[in-house]
Amino acid sequence: MHEAPTPAVTPERDARSRAARTLLHGLAVTVLVGAATAVTELATGGGVLTLATVGTAAGTGALMAVAAYVQRRVEGRRG
């Protein structure tokens, strides 16, 4: 059976893959933090969930993805 050759993994492709995975991880954590905060807000009746809280969590996830991309690109140049 003939199998198609797999394309070579370039440093840029590896960096993009790593950044995408990290972005998805950050998104998952943001959703979990938002859900936990919403449940806490409902249980305590307080104003715990704010746009600043959600924005901070989302921004952190995005910055994690950028950092992962840069790290992989730098590692690719060295290795």
N, C-alpha and C positions, 0 to 999 in steps of 0.2 A: 504494500500500500504506500502510495506516495504522499508525503506530508509536506506542506508548504514550509519553507524556512521561516524561522522567527526572526523578525527584524532585530538588529543589534540595538542594545540599550545605550543610548548616548547620555552624556552627563545632563544635558538639558531635559531630555525626556524623563530621566530618573528624577530630576529635581521637580518637574511638573507633577509627576505621579506622587511624589512625597508630599508636595504642597496640597494636592487635591485630597489626599488621605487625611492630612492634618486639618484641612478646612472642614472636612466631614466630621472629624472627631470634635473639633471646636463647636460645630453646629449641634452635634448631639449633646455636648455638655451644656451649651446655652439653653437648649430645650429642657434638659433635666433641671437646670437651675431655675428656669422660669416656672416649670411645673411645681417644683418644690416650694418656691416662693409664693405661688398662687394658692397652693394648699394651705400654707402657713397663714396667708392673709385671710383666707376663708375661715380657718379654725380660730384665729385670734380676733378677727374683726378689725384689724389694724390696717393702716395704709403702708404695707411693706413693699409692695411691688410698684416701682416707678419706672418711667421711661429711661431714666438715667441708669437704673440697675440693669435693665435689659440691654441698653446700648453699651454699657461697659462690658457685659458678658459677651456680646456679639463682637465688639471691637477686639477683645482679647483673643477670641477664636480666629479672627481675620489676621491679626498680627502674628499669631502662632504660625499660620500658614505661610506668611511672607518670610518669617524667620527660617522655617523649614526649607523653603525654596532657596534662599540665599545660602544656607549652610550646605545644601547638596551641591550647589553650583561651585562653591569654594572647594569642597572636598573633591569634586570632579576635576578641578584644575590641578590640584596637588597630586592626585592619585593617578 
